[in-house]
Amino acid sequence: MSEHIVSKKIYFLIFSALMVLTVLTVFVATLDLGRFNAIVALSIAVLKAMLVVLYFMHVRYSSKLTWAFVGAGFFWLAILFALTLSDYFSRPWLGQ
């Protein structure tokens, strides 16, 4: 099995992007976005997780079967987030 060799430049670019997104996460945490705080924070977290999975775990250069399993994992994660956020956003309807 041949392996894809990723240059150090790509790793440093991805690391820089992760650091920028971390700073953005801290900045957004200081803002009051109302009910969108959780959505924005989770969106940034998913973007950072995708960068880590694609580049540091080498999924970007893997087979289609690996892509299918990673996609299924993210699909399941989206289902869990949707159920959690539906519970979180519906709590004010009950007066709690």
C-alpha positions, 0 to 999 in steps of 0.5 A: 500500500502506498502512502500519500506524503503531505508536505510540512507546509500543508500541516502548518497551514492547517495548524494556522487555520485551527489557531485562527478558528480557536481565536474566533471561537473565543471572540464569539464566546464574548458576543451575545448572539442570543439563541444563535450562540450554540449554533455558531459555536458548534459550527466552528467546532465542526469545521475544526473537527473536519480539518483535523479529520481530513488532514491530520488523520489523512482521510483526504487521501484515503479510499472511498470506503474510509470516506463512507465511514467518516461520512456516516459518522458525521451524519450520526453526529448531525442527528445527535446535534439536531436532537439535542438542539431541538430539546434545547430550543424547545425548553422555553415553550414549557416555561422552564 
